[in-house]
Amino acid sequence: MKSKINSIGLEKDPKDTTVVVAMSGGVDSSTVAGIMKKDGYKVIGITLKLYDDTNQTAKSKQCCAGQDIMDAKRVANKLDIDHKILYYQSKFKQGVVDNFVESYLAGETPIPCVQCNQTVKFRDLFEESKNLNADALITGHYVKSITKNNQTNMYRAIDENRDQSYFLFNTTREQLNYLRFPLGSMLKNETREIAKKLNLNVANKPDSQDICFVPNGDYVSVIEKFRPDAFKKGNIKNLDGKVIGVHDGIVNFTIGQRRGIKIADKDPLYVIEINSEDNEIIVGPKEKLIKKQIQLKDINLLVDKDDLKDEIFVKIRSTGKLIKSKLKIYDKSIQVDLLEDEYGISPGQACVFYKGDSYGSKLLGGGWIRKN
């Protein structure tokens, strides 16, 4: 007799199914742990210590910082589940922080949350979960997943304002088949209601808002800590190549930035280009930020290339809109032809692909935006 499919798409009774829940100490991952426990699964909570706290990080609204590890431990005790803390400071610095700093020095705008998911969370934690003989790795990300015939596909969350699929585009097919995301079909207020019913101490805890290792959003101070030599004065030029000002370091600027240029002109000036080789900032009017083509590198696809032939949608920043596009696919790169105007596209950001089907907006993959 064929086993009944359980709530995470496996042919096993929940009591015979071991799941690892990534517990950051926030309400989302804590609620997921509670849901799994309530549904009868064998739950192991794992919390990652990714960096050493400072007074600033302890007070800031970040994940995996300050009080969060203790909050995760209290939730695990409340739910009566096993709980482990993994000390990944070295892995995190090498895989995320160093990349973050070097990306800014190269004139890019990095996304450390993607790097974190790609490395310590979905690579190292994936391996740890396998070593524990867990049947699945569960997270509190707001993405929807559909599992059929032992294959999982990822979709944008029901709550599009909370959707985190953009940050997960680099997930591999093997990882995705092992991952589960129970919150993808919930609204945030529903998550908090479940946490309250489970009497979890984090039910009303504020959401994390900052990059975990960047206290109060001050990324420049992080770069200064690791690379104090990065702040070299250089020229600010207009589009004609004329020097019109001086900057204190290219790391202070991102593509599309208006504030901080400190140059008077008849029209507002925006950062159009960051030339790291010559240590120059190129500025101009807003309309010069419009792009129709984007070149991508380091592509990760979760579907066959044939599924990318027709018109799709792309997202070029986490808070951005979906943009109608067509792709030209090469061996190791992709050219994105945008069918709508978009401003301020920055190298170092991700361009993520989506296509609608009967289940919602399906994540197809993506790549990193490179300098043309």
C-alpha positions in Angstrom: 0.0 0.0 0.0 1.4 3.4 -1.0 2.2 5.8 1.8 0.2 8.9 2.2 2.0 12.2 1.1 2.7 14.3 4.2 2.5 18.1 4.4 6.0 18.6 3.0 5.4 16.4 0.0 7.1 13.2 1.2 5.7 9.7 1.4 6.4 9.3 5.1 4.4 9.6 8.3 5.4 12.9 10.0 6.5 11.0 13.2 9.0 9.1 11.0 10.2 12.2 9.2 13.2 14.2 10.6 13.4 17.9 9.6 16.1 20.5 10.3 14.7 24.0 10.8 17.1 26.9 10.3 16.3 29.1 13.3 17.5 32.6 13.2 15.8 33.7 16.4 13.1 35.7 14.6 9.4 35.1 14.5 9.3 33.5 11.0 11.8 30.7 11.6 10.5 30.2 15.1 7.0 29.8 13.8 8.1 27.3 11.2 9.7 25.2 13.9 6.5 25.4 15.9 4.4 24.3 12.9 6.6 21.3 12.2 6.5 20.2 15.8 2.7 20.7 16.0 2.3 18.6 12.8 4.2 15.7 14.5 7.6 15.8 12.7 10.9 15.1 14.4 12.4 18.6 14.6 16.0 19.6 15.0 16.6 23.4 15.2 19.9 24.8 14.0 21.1 28.4 14.7 24.1 29.8 12.9 26.5 32.2 14.6 27.8 34.1 11.7 29.8 36.9 13.2 31.0 38.2 16.5 28.6 40.8 18.0 29.6 44.3 18.8 27.6 46.8 20.9 26.2 48.3 17.7 25.0 44.9 16.3 23.5 43.9 19.6 21.2 47.0 19.5 20.4 46.9 15.8 17.5 45.2 14.0 19.4 42.4 12.4 19.1 38.6 12.0 21.6 36.3 13.7 22.7 39.2 16.0 22.7 40.1 19.6 19.9 38.4 21.4 18.8 36.3 18.5 20.7 33.1 19.4 19.3 33.2 22.9 15.8 33.8 21.5 16.2 30.7 19.2 17.3 28.6 22.2 14.3 29.7 24.3 11.9 28.8 21.4 13.5 25.4 21.1 13.1 24.8 24.8 9.5 25.9 24.7 8.8 23.6 21.8 10.8 20.8 23.3 12.9 20.2 20.2 16.6 19.5 19.8 18.7 22.6 19.2 22.2 23.1 17.9 24.4 26.2 17.4 26.9 26.1 14.6 29.8 28.5 14.7 30.3 29.6 11.2 32.1 33.0 11.7 35.1 32.0 9.5 33.0 30.5 6.7 30.7 33.6 6.8 33.6 36.0 6.6 35.2 34.2 3.6 32.0 33.5 1.7 30.0 36.7 2.4 31.9 39.6 4.1 35.0 39.5 2.0 33.0 39.3 -1.2 30.9 42.3 0.0 33.9 44.5 0.6 35.7 43.5 -2.7 32.5 44.1 -4.7 32.2 47.7 -3.5 35.9 48.2 -4.3 35.2 47.0 -7.8 32.5 49.6 -8.3 29.6 47.2 -7.8 26.6 47.1 -5.4 26.6 43.6 -3.8 23.8 41.6 -2.3 25.2 39.8 0.7 21.9 38.0 1.5 22.2 36.1 -1.8 25.8 35.1 -1.0 24.8 34.0 2.5 22.0 31.8 1.2 24.3 30.4 -1.5 27.1 29.6 0.9 26.7 29.1 4.7 22.9 28.6 4.6 22.1 26.4 1.6 25.6 24.8 1.2 27.0 24.3 4.6 23.7 23.9 6.5 22.5 21.7 3.7 25.5 19.4 4.2 25.0 19.4 8.0 21.3 18.5 7.6 22.3 15.6 5.3 24.8 14.5 7.9 22.0 14.4 10.5 20.0 12.1 8.1 17.2 14.7 8.0 14.6 14.2 5.3 14.3 18.0 4.6 15.7 21.4 5.5 13.0 23.9 6.4 13.4 27.7 6.5 11.2 30.7 7.3 11.7 32.4 3.9 8.6 33.8 2.3 8.6 31.8 -0.9 6.2 29.2 -2.1 7.3 25.8 -3.1 5.4 23.0 -4.9 6.7 19.5 -4.7 5.6 16.9 -7.2 7.2 13.5 -8.0 10.0 14.4 -5.6 10.9 17.5 -7.6 10.3 21.0 -6.0 9.8 24.2 -7.8 10.0 27.7 -6.2 7.4 30.5 -6.7 6.9 34.0 -5.4 5.2 34.1 -2.1 1.5 34.8 -1.8 2.4 38.0 0.1 4.4 39.7 -2.7 5.5 42.5 -0.3 7.3 39.7 1.7 8.5 37.6 -1.2 12.1 36.6 -0.8 12.6 34.4 -4.0 14.9 37.1 -5.4 17.5 36.2 -2.7 17.2 32.5 -3.5 17.9 32.5 -7.3 21.2 30.7 -6.8 19.7 27.7 -5.1 20.7 24.5 -6.9 18.2 21.9 -8.1 19.6 19.4 -5.5 19.1 21.9 -2.7 15.7 23.0 -3.9 14.4 19.4 -3.9 15.5 19.1 -0.3 14.3 22.5 0.9 10.8 23.4 2.2 9.2 26.8 2.8 6.0 26.6 4.8 5.4 30.3 5.0 5.1 31.0 1.3 1.3 30.7 1.3 0.8 32.9 4.4 0.6 36.6 5.2 2.9 38.0 7.9 0.1 38.7 10.3 -1.0 35.0 10.0 2.6 34.0 10.9 2.4 36.1 14.0 -1.0 34.8 15.0 0.4 31.2 14.8 3.4 32.3 17.0 1.0 33.8 19.5 -1.1 30.6 19.6 2.1 28.6 20.2 2.9 31.1 23.0 6.4 31.8 21.5 8.4 34.6 23.2 9.2 36.1 19.7 5.6 36.5 18.5 5.8 40.3 18.6 9.5 40.6 17.9 10.2 43.3 15.2 11.5 42.1 11.8 15.2 42.3 11.0 15.9 45.2 8.8 19.6 45.6 8.3 22.3 43.4 6.7 23.3 41.3 9.7 27.0 42.4 9.8 26.3 46.1 8.8 25.2 47.9 12.0 22.4 50.4 11.3 22.9 50.2 7.5 26.4 51.8 7.7 28.1 49.7 5.1 30.9 52.3 4.6 32.1 51.6 8.2 32.4 47.9 7.4 34.5 48.6 4.4 36.7 51.0 6.4 37.2 48.3 9.1 38.5 45.7 6.6 40.0 47.9 4.0 40.9 51.4 5.4 43.0 51.9 2.2 39.8 52.0 0.1 39.0 55.6 0.6 41.0 57.4 -2.1 40.1 60.7 -3.5 39.3 60.7 -7.2 37.6 62.7 -9.9 33.9 63.2 -10.6 33.4 63.7 -14.3 30.4 64.5 -16.5 29.4 62.5 -19.5 31.7 64.6 -21.7 34.7 63.6 -19.6 35.1 67.0 -17.9 36.2 67.0 -14.3 33.5 68.8 -12.3 34.3 67.6 -8.7 36.2 65.3 -6.3 35.0 62.3 -4.4 36.4 60.7 -1.2 36.2 57.1 -2.4 34.1 55.2 -4.9 32.7 53.0 -2.2 30.6 55.9 -1.1 28.6 55.7 -4.3 26.1 53.4 -6.1 24.6 53.5 -9.6 21.6 55.8 -9.6 22.6 57.7 -6.5 21.7 61.4 -6.3 22.6 62.5 -2.8 26.2 63.0 -1.7 27.5 64.1 -5.1 27.7 67.7 -3.8 27.9 69.3 -7.2 25.5 72.1 -8.2 24.0 71.9 -11.7 21.0 73.2 -13.5 19.5 69.7 -13.4 19.9 67.0 -10.7 22.9 64.8 -11.2 22.9 61.1 -10.7 25.7 58.5 -10.6 25.7 56.9 -14.1 28.9 54.9 -13.9 31.6 53.9 -11.4 35.0 53.4 -12.9 37.0 51.5 -10.3 40.1 51.2 -12.5 40.6 55.0 -12.8 38.9 55.7 -9.4 36.3 57.9 -11.1 32.6 58.6 -10.7 30.7 59.6 -13.9 27.5 61.6 -13.3 24.7 62.8 -15.6 20.9 63.4 -15.9 18.4 60.8 -14.8 17.5 59.8 -18.4 21.0 58.5 -18.9 20.3 55.8 -16.3 17.8 54.0 -18.6 19.0 50.7 -19.9 17.5 48.4 -22.5 20.1 45.6 -22.3 21.8 43.8 -19.4 24.7 41.4 -19.6 24.7 38.6 -17.0 27.4 36.2 -15.7 27.5 33.2 -13.4 24.1 32.0 -14.5 22.1 29.6 -12.4 19.1 27.9 -14.0 16.4 25.8 -12.4 14.7 25.0 -15.7 15.7 23.8 -19.2 17.0 26.5 -21.5 14.0 25.9 -23.8 11.7 27.3 -21.0 13.5 30.6 -21.4 12.8 31.1 -25.1 9.6 33.0 -24.8 8.9 36.3 -23.1 9.5 36.2 -19.4 9.7 38.6 -16.5 12.9 39.7 -14.7 13.6 41.5 -11.4 16.8 43.5 -11.1 16.5 44.6 -7.5 14.9 43.0 -4.5 12.3 45.7 -4.1 11.8 46.2 -7.9 9.0 45.4 -10.2 8.7 42.5 -12.6 9.9 43.7 -16.1 8.9 42.1 -19.4 12.0 40.8 -21.1 13.5 38.4 -23.6 16.7 36.5 -23.2 19.6 35.7 -25.5 21.4 32.7 -24.1 25.0 32.0 -24.7 27.3 29.3 -23.3 28.3 31.0 -20.1 26.3 34.3 -20.2 22.9 35.7 -21.0 21.8 39.0 -22.5 18.6 40.4 -21.2 16.6 42.6 -23.6 14.3 44.7 -21.4 10.9 45.4 -23.0 10.2 48.2 -20.5 12.4 51.2 -19.3 14.3 50.7 -16.1 16.6 53.0 -14.3 19.7 52.6 -12.1 20.8 49.0 -13.0 23.9 48.3 -11.1 26.7 45.7 -11.6 26.9 43.3 -8.7 23.1 43.1 -8.3 21.2 40.0 -9.4 18.8 39.7 -12.3 16.2 37.0 -11.5 13.9 35.3 -14.0 10.2 34.5 -13.6 7.4 33.0 -15.6 3.7 32.5 -14.7 2.0 29.2 -14.6 -1.1 27.7 -12.9 0.7 27.7 -9.5 1.9 31.4 -9.6 5.1 33.2 -10.6 7.7 30.5 -11.0 11.4 31.2 -10.3 13.4 30.1 -13.3 16.9 31.1 -12.2 19.1 34.2 -12.7 22.5 35.7 -12.9 24.8 38.5 -11.7 24.7 41.8 -13.6 28.1 42.6 -15.0 29.6 45.8 -16.4 29.0 46.1 -20.1 
